[in-house]
Amino acid sequence: MRDILEKNTLGGISVDTAANFLTIKDVSTAFKINGQFYDAISHVNLQVHHDEILAIVGESGCGKSTLATTIMGLHDAAETKITGEIDFEGTDLLQLDEDGYNQYRGDKIGMIFQDPLSALNPLKRIEDQISEVMDYHTDLSKDAKHARVLELLDQVGIVNPQRTARQFPHELSGGMRQRVIIAIAIACKPDLIIADEPTTALDVTIQAQILDVLRDIQKENHAGIILITHDLGVVAETADRVAVMYAGQIVELGSAEQVFNTPEHPYTRSLLRSMPQRENENDDLYVIKGNVPSLQKMPSQGDRFAPRIPWVPASAHEEHPSMHEVAPGHEVRCTCYKNFQFPDQQGGVTA
Amino acid sequence: MSLVEIKDLKVHYPIRSGFWNRVTDSVKAVDGITFNIEAGETYGLVGESGSGKSTTGKSVVGLEKVTSGSIMYDGKDITERANRRKLDYNRDVQMIFQDSLSSLNPRKRIEDIIAEPLRNFEHLSKEDEKLRVLQLLDIVGLDADALYKYPHQFSGGQRQRIGVARAVATNPKLIIADEPVSALDLSVQAQVLNFMKKIQRQFGISYLFISHDLGVVRHMCNNIAIMNRGRLIEIGTREDIYNHPLHIYTKRLLAAIPETNVNQRAAHRASRLAVEKIYDEQQSKYYDENSEAYPLVQVSPTHSVALPEEIAHQLANQEGEVQA
């Protein structure tokens, strides 16, 4: 697969056949609460291509991590109900059993977790933790594995791989630990890397370095990266495409330029407006009214964002909000984005 | 006169080792910092993790044993416990914590949580106390039925506002806010920040705003101090720090803030890497031989930077600032 891809890119032809290697079709994940199932994500449709970073952005509780764990198959079948189809290079991941899934996890799909300390085993040396993935998925010799570990540590920007390989997680700084996690995730050159809030626990300077590492790795491996984050700045700096999620649904999807330069959905616009910006240093920040509905109270019909923009008349919303294409590759849910204005822009009362 | 004057504050933690378990070395968490907090203003303290900013905050509230130096409040040094009691310092200075869940007692109802500082300092009657708590809940925008709920029944933003209500209960003059919004979502963060500004306007409260998020600090603070390895690297007004940073560490921090302008992505990245390169190569120029920061040098009435005198003035001239 990767050979085809390289050939195609070298020839300067766009990689149509190999590009769409992950297709998420109409996926819903419901959790059981008090004997009843509630949708944490509902009817998500997404495609991930090779050589791109797709950012999924949203506030806590919007379902972005659930989407990641659904792709990785990390849910207890007794407590969750997953419907839909996740087509990964021709296989429907959701039909796989545990053994089948293990063929993919760590090999073709790598995952980077938010908290590097709890994702590492405190009792094992870094080298053993990185080569563990290779024990399962490759038949490399011991020496080959050792060489690969050093190569990986070097690739993620660790200055002294020899030394770090012998160390334990507690001896490393937060940024180094996150680099090790990335090294584990890319050990088998996965086609898909899922990074769940990879820089949230880190300082800004370290964050910038880690994002650089991710971008370089994506270029080298021609991998597709799903970057899950709540930080719009991180998205604007790294992502090629952006999916904005609200209350378990994708509300806006487009290239980074489209979403940041011409945001359409009221939620995206509200989020961008509530960021502290250089221009409005002394003004109050914009506050989105109300709260994200909890799982049990999630409305099953109508626009889920409607209660938070109460000044928009009900007629502006769709009964069953669907995605509308506003530009090639740029989709927005519901019709309420048309003519949407903030109250103060209409000359009304500020929210 | 400033509200609080911090002079040459040092907090060192001893490292004990050897057979007699003697003090052999110390971790210099805070190593000689000096700054003033004016009444009614928000003072920003910025630094990466491990820079000593939280330790500074804790020392100012009196939670940390200070090794040397003084914190002057109302003409008295409050690093001494007796002075704190005399001045009712613990009533005038309150704290908002980063993690709202762990800073609220899970077994107590909101009524008791908010009333605790009142019970310590005000000795109100039952009815007055309840009235005051209701008033406080109203200020932070929570309903009266919150009184009998427990912390876990609230969302993160609401809990942080309860923390704020508790902090303002005794009408303090200064609130130490240690990363008050770093655990919150964007929209909730906006709520809490707006609200902090509102009560500042209403009650003239000063804040010591401790954060690593330079975007939030720019929004909140008039004066900013950048901290690195226990020392202050640069002090100045918002204008000084964001538009004319002098120290390479400040420049590096500023360059690392992600920009939301997608069109400038490549340019922003290039400038960040350039700054990073200078930071790596010119350590000896910006730090002394023990790789510690130099003492602060004043380059304009509001702006000081931790560099040798000549370099500081030379850089300031390049930046086109008026010399002091």
Interface residues (C-beta under 8 A of the other chain):
Chain A: E59 S60 G174 D203 V204 T205 I206 Q207 A208 H230 D231 L232 G233 V234 A236 E237 A256 E257 F260 N261 S270 L271 L272 S274 M275 P276 Q277 R278 N280 E281 D284 L285 Y286 V287 I288 N291
Chain B: E48 S49 S155 G156 D185 L186 S187 V188 Q189 A190 Q191 L193 N194 K197 K198 H212 D213 L214 G215 V216 R218 H219 R238 R252 L253 A255 A256 I257 P258 E259 T260 N261 V262 N263 R265 H268 R269 R272
